[in-house]
Amino acid sequence: MSLINLWILTAIVTVYWLTQKISAITENGMARLDQMAPAQREVLESLDCPTIADTAFVPPRPLNQCRVALVSSAGLMKRKDDNVSGSSSDYRVFENSWPERDILMNHISVNFDRTAFAEDINVVFPRAILKEMAEQEVIERTAAKHYAFMGATAPDKLQENVERLASELIDANINTVCLLPV
């Protein structure tokens, strides 16, 4: 299996958890530009989307050789931490041993429903599922630490901290990152 298969598996697991935890998804459940107030739609449509020039492709390795860390954009924080601001470019670190009950979501979008997260953290931060995959030897191992950024941050503001996190992951001998956009 490849890294792409891991991403697909993550998507399947997320969909599974969502369908188990949310009884119905209504037509209005997703924020849509054509349903927003004109002023809000204009602001969103006027935002610049940066072009990332130096993208790299790395051929995926077999899944059972993957040492996997999670990186979420859910604005997660530990219960004892200060709030994550909407424009924050830093990231939070979550040790595997940190109890799920002490991980909170500080995502700021008014269009985001936190119901599924409140019922099961694995919807946005599937540490338990990744642990099961490691125990079943589907993956080589899970990272000792996982990470979360605030998703509402402009990508150009993230560059310095993304590079720092990449170095930290390399130093920890992590060879696969599962990106979890929220």
C-alpha positions in Angstrom: 0.0 0.0 0.0 1.1 3.6 -0.6 0.8 6.9 1.1 -2.0 7.7 -1.2 -3.8 4.6 0.1 -3.2 6.0 3.6 -4.9 9.2 2.7 -7.7 7.3 1.1 -8.0 5.2 4.2 -8.0 8.3 6.4 -10.8 9.8 4.3 -12.8 6.5 4.5 -12.4 6.3 8.3 -13.4 10.0 8.6 -16.5 9.4 6.5 -17.3 6.3 8.5 -17.1 8.2 11.8 -19.1 11.1 10.5 -21.9 8.8 9.3 -21.9 6.9 12.6 -22.0 10.1 14.7 -24.2 12.4 12.6 -27.7 11.2 12.0 -28.4 13.3 8.9 -26.6 15.8 6.8 -28.9 18.5 5.5 -28.7 20.4 2.3 -27.7 23.5 4.3 -25.0 21.6 6.3 -22.1 22.9 4.2 -21.3 26.6 3.8 -21.7 27.5 0.1 -20.7 30.8 -1.6 -24.0 31.1 -3.4 -25.9 31.0 -0.1 -23.8 33.6 1.7 -24.6 37.2 2.3 -23.2 39.2 -0.7 -20.7 41.1 1.5 -19.3 37.9 3.0 -19.1 36.2 -0.5 -17.3 39.2 -1.9 -14.7 39.2 0.8 -14.0 35.4 0.3 -13.9 35.7 -3.5 -11.4 38.6 -3.2 -8.9 36.7 -1.1 -5.6 35.9 -2.9 -4.6 32.2 -3.1 -0.8 31.9 -3.2 0.9 29.8 -5.8 3.3 27.4 -4.3 6.2 27.2 -6.8 8.4 24.5 -5.3 6.1 21.5 -4.9 7.8 18.1 -4.6 6.6 14.7 -5.3 8.0 11.8 -3.4 7.0 8.3 -4.6 5.0 6.6 -1.8 6.6 3.9 0.3 4.7 0.7 1.3 2.3 1.4 4.1 3.9 -1.1 6.5 7.1 1.0 6.3 5.4 4.3 7.2 6.1 6.1 10.4 3.1 8.4 10.6 2.4 11.7 12.3 -0.9 13.6 12.1 -1.0 17.3 11.1 -4.4 18.9 11.5 -5.8 22.3 10.7 -8.5 22.1 13.3 -7.0 24.7 15.7 -6.7 22.1 18.4 -5.3 23.0 21.8 -4.7 21.4 25.2 -7.2 22.3 27.9 -4.5 24.1 29.8 -3.2 26.2 26.8 -4.1 29.7 25.9 -6.6 30.0 23.0 -5.3 29.8 19.4 -6.0 33.0 17.6 -7.5 33.0 14.2 -4.4 34.3 12.5 -1.9 32.3 14.5 0.9 30.7 12.4 2.3 28.5 15.2 1.3 24.9 15.9 0.5 22.9 18.9 2.1 19.6 19.8 0.2 16.6 21.2 2.0 13.7 22.7 0.3 10.3 22.2 -0.1 10.0 25.9 -2.2 13.2 26.2 -5.8 12.2 27.1 -8.4 12.9 24.4 -10.7 14.6 27.0 -8.1 17.4 27.3 -7.9 18.2 23.6 -10.2 21.1 22.6 -11.0 22.6 19.3 -10.6 26.3 18.9 -11.5 26.6 15.2 -13.1 29.9 14.6 -15.3 29.6 11.5 -18.9 30.3 12.2 -19.7 28.0 9.3 -18.0 25.0 11.0 -20.1 22.5 13.0 -18.2 21.0 16.0 -20.8 18.4 16.8 -19.0 15.4 15.4 -15.7 16.5 17.1 -17.5 16.8 20.4 -18.8 13.3 20.1 -15.6 11.7 18.8 -12.2 13.4 18.4 -11.2 10.8 15.8 -13.3 12.7 13.3 -10.6 15.4 13.1 -7.6 13.9 14.9 -7.7 10.1 14.5 -4.9 9.2 17.0 -6.7 6.1 18.2 -7.3 4.8 14.7 -3.6 5.4 13.8 -2.6 3.5 17.0 -4.8 0.6 16.0 -3.2 0.6 12.5 0.2 0.4 14.2 -0.9 -2.4 16.6 -2.2 -4.4 13.6 1.1 -3.7 11.7 -0.7 -1.9 8.9 1.8 0.9 9.4 5.3 0.6 11.0 4.4 3.0 13.9 2.7 6.1 14.9 4.7 9.2 15.9 5.1 10.0 19.5 3.8 13.5 18.8 1.1 14.9 16.5 0.5 18.5 15.5 -2.3 21.1 14.9 -2.3 24.4 13.1 -5.1 26.9 12.9 -6.8 26.4 9.6 -7.9 30.0 9.2 -4.3 31.2 8.7 -3.0 32.5 5.4 -0.6 30.0 3.9 2.2 32.5 3.4 2.3 33.2 7.2 2.8 29.5 7.9 6.1 29.0 5.9 8.5 29.5 8.8 6.7 27.2 11.2 6.0 24.6 8.5 9.7 24.4 7.8 10.4 24.1 11.6 7.9 21.3 11.9 9.3 19.5 8.9 12.7 19.6 10.6 11.2 18.3 13.8 9.5 15.4 11.9 12.7 14.5 10.1 14.7 14.5 13.4 12.0 12.2 14.9 12.5 9.8 11.9 8.9 10.3 10.7 8.6 9.5 7.0 4.9 10.0 6.5 2.5 12.8 7.4 -1.3 12.5 7.3 -2.7 15.9 6.6 -6.1 16.5 8.1 -7.8 19.6 6.7 -10.7 20.9 8.7 
